[in-house]
């Protein structure tokens, strides 16, 4: 029997998993027709380049019109909005991360440079990321960021531009804070909620973040992921755990995500789906991320959270070497000495 992974391995596993889950699912993000997903890409067990047309894309229904230069965030990607068949991530390369994880990397760079979390420093980086042409080449910008910059364009202060959070896309951004402050759960929670409040506010997203931290922090400290999920499920303190975990774990994934839980981005379904997958694949991280990818829907954000949980549980070495080496922009915190929580 092999030794359990060290804290450094668990921390690096969580960071790798965060990025891997996003990059693996990126080419088939928001495919709701699983037959079309398989027809277009086959079994996805490696990084692939996205292709147009995306048969399920609804980017043609999305709009964003900046009120002024202060709110201009689409730049050269604006011409693709309103068109049919456009892949949300059409210009990303195999192994590249979506905008959500690129922002997580901005946070990690801030943590490294400042030696900890500084809200104002991240705000500066966030504004620069979106308002500087060429900072990224991802076509899709989530609703939370579009609404933020509409409010910013109206002249509001950045800390007052967030709208009500109802999507899972806000949650991957707190994972670097959980890893960085793993030795201080109170600080991890405080800074995570502060960070989340910049773009996602309200009790639903705060409760979802609290649950993710309640699962991830003990696992980073060495607890068993499946046991932690079962314990939290038995307590039933979160609305996101109100599902028959034991019964579902015996069913095929396709009979759970779709028939019982929507594969879409809304927290009420996407977070329970993530936790279900984390429990089912608690000791099989590679298989878990492949399964999540092939389930379609908002598999990018589910995948990044799932990857963080599975990576924390199994350690860095559990991820295939090619998945780690072929990430185009590995998480910056991987280069840091991370602090082991006190036993």
N, C-alpha and C positions, 0 to 999 in steps of 0.2 A: 504494500500500500504506500503510495507516494505521500510525501510530506505536504501539508497544506501550503498554499502560496503565501509568501511573505506579504507584509503590508505594501512594500514598494511594488510588488507584482500585482497586487489587487488594485492599487491606485492607477498604475499604468494600464492595467486591463480595462478599467472603467473608462479611462480617457480614450484608449484605442477603440473600445466598443462603441463609444459615443460617435466617433468619426466613421468607423466601419459600417455601422448600421445605416447611417445616412448615405454613404457613398455606394454601398451595395444596392440599395433600393432606388437610388436616384433615377436610373433610366426608366423605371416603371412606376414612378410616383404618380399617384392618382389614376392608375388603371383600375377601373371598377369591374371590367369584363375580364375575368381570369382566363377565359379561352383566348381572348385577343392578346393578353399578356404573354401567354405561352406561345402563341402563333408568331408573335413579333420577336421574342427574345429567347424562347426555350427556357430550360432550367437555369436560373441565375445563381451560379456559385463562384463568380468572379466579377471584377469590375468591368462594366461595359459602357460604351458611349451611347448617349440617347440619340434617337432618330426621329425625324419628322416624316410623315405626320403622326401625331399622337391621336389615336382614334377616339379617345374619351376626353380630350381637352375641352374645357369650357372657358378658355382664356378669351374667346370671342365675346363672352358675356361680361367680362370684367372691364371695369373702367377706372381710370384715375386721371384727374385733371388738376394739376397744381394750381393753387390760388395765386402764386407769385414765385419768384426765383427762390425764395426761402424754402418753399415746399417742393422744389423740383427734385425728384428722386429716380425717375425712370430713364432719363437721358436717352442714349441711343437704343434702348430697349422699347421705348414707347411705341414705335411703329408696328410692333408685333401684337400689341394689345388690340383686341377687337377682331383679330383674324382667326379663322377656323383651322384646326389641325396643328396648331403650334405647340410644340413640346415646351413644358414649363421651364425646363433646364437645357434648352436646345444647344447652348454653346459650351456646356461643361464637358470636360474630358473624362475618360474612364479613370476612376479613382479620385475624382475631384468632389468636393463637398458643396452642398447647397448653401444658399445665403444664410440660413439659420446657423449652420455650423461655422461659417465664415465669421459670423458675429461672435460665436463662442470663442473663436480663436482671438478676436479682438479683445475680448474680456481676459483671456489668458495672458496676452501680451501686457495688458494693464496690470494684472496681478504680479507679473514678474518684474516689470519696471518699477512699480510703486511698492513692492514688497507686501502687498495686501490689497484689499478691496477699497477703492476710492470712487464713490458714486460720480462725482463731478468729472473725474478723469475718464470714466467709461462714457459718460454723456458726450464729452468732447469727441471721443473716438467714434461713437455711434453716429453723431451728426456728420462727421467727416466722411465716414464710410458711405453714407447715402447721398450726400450732396456733392461729392467730388466725382465728376465723370471719370469712368474707367477704373474705379476702385474694385468693381466686380463685373462679371458678365453673365450673371444669372438673370433670366428674363422675368421670372415671377417674383413679386414682392407680396408678402402676406398682408392680409387685411389690417392686422394690428399696426404694422408699420405705415401703411397708407393713411390710416386714420390718425396716427400720431402726427404725420407731417401735414395733414390738413389742419390740425389744431395748431401745429407749430407755425404754419403759414398765416394763421389768424393772429399770430403775435403772442400766443401763450408761452410761458416759461416751459422748458423741456420737462421738468418734473411734474407738470400739470397737463401733459398732452396725452396720457394713456387713456384707452377706452376699456370697457368691460371685457375681461378675458374669458373666452369660452372655447378656445381651441388648444389642442395639445402642443402646438408649435411654440408656445411660450416656455415650455418646461425644459427642453434640452439645455437652455442657457444657464440653468442653475447647477448643472453637474460639475463644471470646473470649480465652483465655489464649495460644493460638498467635498470634493477631493482636496482642495487647497486647505480647507478648515476642518479636515476629518478629525483632528485632535481636539476640536472645540465645537461640539454640535450646536451649542447655543449661538455662537458666532456664525456658523454655517447657515443656520435657520434665519437669523436676523439679516444677514447680508443677502441671502437668496431672495427673501421676500422684498427687500429694498430694491434689489436688482430687477426683479420681476415687475415691480410697480412702475418702472419707467415706461413699459409698453403694454402691460397687462395688469389691470386692477380688478378688484372685486373678490368676494368670498369664495366663489367657485374655483378660480385659478389658485388662490392662496391655499385652499384646502387640498387641491391636487398636488401642489408643491410640497405641502407638509407631509402628505402621504409618501411621495417619492423619497423625501429625505428620511422619513421614518423607516423606509425599507433599505435605502442605500447606505446610510451611515453605519448601522450595525454590521452590515455585510462587509464594508470596508474595514471594520474593526475585527473581522474574523468570524462573524456569525454565519450560519448556514442559510442561504437564500430561501430555500423551500420552507424551512422551519419558521423563518421570520414572516413569510407570506402567510403561512397557516396560522401563526399566532395572531397576526393583525386581522386576518379574516375571521377568526373565532371571536375576537373582541367586537367586531362589527361597529367600529367607531367612525368609519368613513362611508359616505354614500357610494364611493367608487368600489367598495368591496361587497356590495349587496348581490352577489351571484353565487350559485352552487358550485364552489370550487372543486370539491371532491368529485362530483358527478361529471363536471365538464372535462376534467383531466383524463377521463376514459374515452372521450369522443375525438373524432378527427377534427383538426382545426377548422376545416371548411364547414363543419356543422355548428361551430360556435361563432366564428367571425363571419358575419353575413346573416345567418338565420337568427342569432340571439343578440349579437353586438354588431352594430354598423361598422364597416371598415373606414368610415369617414373620420374627419378631424375633430369632431365635437367631443369634449371631455367626458361626457356621460357614458360614451361607448368606447372611445379610444383608450382611455386610461385603464378601465377594467380589461380591455383586450390585451394591453401591454402586460398587465400583471398576470393574467391567465397564461400568456406565452412564457413569461419569466418563470412561473411555477412549473410549467410542463417541460421546459428545456433548461431547467436550473443547472444541470450538469452536462449539457450538450450545446455549448454556445454557438458553434458553427452551424449546426442543424437548426437552431432557433432563429438565427438571422436569415438563413435561406428560407425557412418556412414563412417568416414574417414578410419577406420580400415578395414571395409568390402569392401571398394573400391579397396584395394590391391595396387600393385605397390610399390612406395617408400612411403608407408603410415607411416613409422616410422618418417622420417624427416618432412613430411607434418604435421604429428600428433603432433610432439613436438612444432612446431611453432604455429599450430592451438590451441593447449592446452594453450600455453602462452597467446595468444590473448584472448581466451575465458575466461581463468582464471582471467586475468586482468580486463575484463569487468564485470564479475559476482562475483568475490571474492572467497576466500578459501572455504567458506561454500557451494558453488555450486557444488563442487566435492563430489561424494559419499564417505562416511567415509571409507568404505572398500578399495576404491582405494587409499586413502591417507595412511591408516594404513598398507596396504600390500605392499607398495613399499619397496624393500629390502634395498635400499640405498637412503633415502630421500635427497633432495638438501641441502647441508650444510648451505646455507644462511637462511634457514628457522629458524635457531636458533638465528639469529641476529636481533637487533633493526634496522629496515630500516627507512630511512629518508623520511619524507613526503615532496613532492614538495611544494614550496610556491604557494599559490593561486593567 
